Amino acid sequence: MFDSIDITLATVECLLAITSIAGNSLVCFVIIKNRDMRTSFNYLLFNLAVADIIYPTFLFAYSIYRHSLNNPDVMPGNAICLSLRKLAGIGADSSVLTLIAIARERYWAVVHPLSTQRKLTWQKLKVIIPGTWILAALIKSRAFVIQSFGRGIAVRSCYHFWNDKELQKAYWLIFVAFVGISSLLMIGYYSIVVYTLWFKRDDQQKRPFQQQTVLKVRKRVTLMVLTVTTLFEISWMSDAVIHLLRDFEVYTISDVAIPIAHTTIALNSVVNPFVYALINQRFREKMKGMLCNNSCQSQGSIHGC
C-alpha cells in the first residue's frame, strides 16, 4: 500500500518520466530531422537520450507496480518487478557506458585532433552503441551469476531481501566497482581535455581565425558534456555510497534514502536536454525551430514562426 512518502516519490517520478520523455525525445528528433546534426558525436548523444528515457520511465513503472501488489514476492508479481527494475537499470548502465564513450571521443578530438586511427567513425559507432546496451545487460545480470554460487538464496525481486548477506555485499561491491572505475576513466579523460583547452599555453590568440573558431566550438561542446557527466556522477556516487553504508552496516540508512537516490538519478536524465539547450547554440536553435514548427502545425498556421 502507498503511504505519504511513497505517494510523494511516485508523483515526482511520474513528473520526471513525463519530462524526460518529452525533453529527450526532442533531442532525438532534432538529431534525426536535421541533416547537419547527424554527426557521429551527436549519435552518442542520441544513444544517451534513449537511455535517459528508459531509466525514469521504468523506474516509475516499477515503483507503482511494487506498491500496488498485495504480495509482490509471489509469481508472477516478482517476475514483473524484476523485469521493470532490470530494464530501468539497463538504461542507467547504458548511460554510464555512453558517457565513457563520449569522454573518450572528446579526448581524441581535443588532444589528438590529427589522429585518424582514433577518430569516431560510423563503423566504430555501429559497434559502440549496441555494445553499451549489451554490456549494460550483462552488468545487470550479476544477481543471477552471484545467486548461482550460493545455496538457498532468496532475492525478492521487489524489495531486495537477501538470505545470504555476504553475497549481497558481493552484489553491491560489483556495482560500486563499476561506478568507481567509470568515474576514474571519465575524470582521467576530462582532466586532460580541460587542461588542453583552457590551461595549456600555446599562444591561442595567434592562431588563424578558423582555428580559433574550431577551438571555441570544442570548448562549448566539451563544457556541455562535462556538465552532463558531472551531474550524472554526483547522483551515481551518492547512490553507491548509500548502498555501501547500508550493506556493510557502517551507518544506519533510512529506508527512504535509496528510493530518493534513484529519483535523483532520474532527475539527472531530465536535466540533460536543458543543458544542451543552455550551452550549445546549435541545439538551442534546432529545438526552438522544431517546437515552433510543431506549434504552428497544430494551429494550422505558420504565422509568427
Sequence and secondary structure as in RCSB ss.txt:
>XXXX:A:sequence
MFDSIDITLATVECLLAITSIAGNSLVCFVIIKNRDMRTSFNYLLFNLAVADIIYPTFLFAYSIYRHSLNNPDVM
PGNAICLSLRKLAGIGADSSVLTLIAIARERYWAVVHPLSTQRKLTWQKLKVIIPGTWILAALIKSRAFVIQSFG
RGIAVRSCYHFWNDKELQKAYWLIFVAFVGISSLLMIGYYSIVVYTLWFKRDDQQKRPFQQQTVLKVRKRVTLMV
LTVTTLFEISWMSDAVIHLLRDFEVYTISDVAIPIAHTTIALNSVVNPFVYALINQRFREKMKGMLCNNSCQSQG
SIHGC
>XXXX:A:secstr
   HHHHHHHHHHHHHHHHHHHHHHHHHHHHHH GGG  HHHHHHHHHHHHHHHHHHHHHHHHHHHHH SSTTST
THHHHHHHHHHHHHHHHHHHHHHHHHHHHHHHHHHHSTT STTS  HHHHHHHHHHHHHHHHHHHTHHHHHHTTS
SS    TTT   S HHHHHHHHHHHHHHHHHHHHHHHHHHHHHHIIIII  S GGGS HHHHHHHHHHHHHHHHH
HHHHHHHHHHHHHHHHHHHHHHTTSS   TTHHHHHHHHHHHHHHHHHHHHHHH HHHHHHHHHHHHHHHHHHHT
  TT 
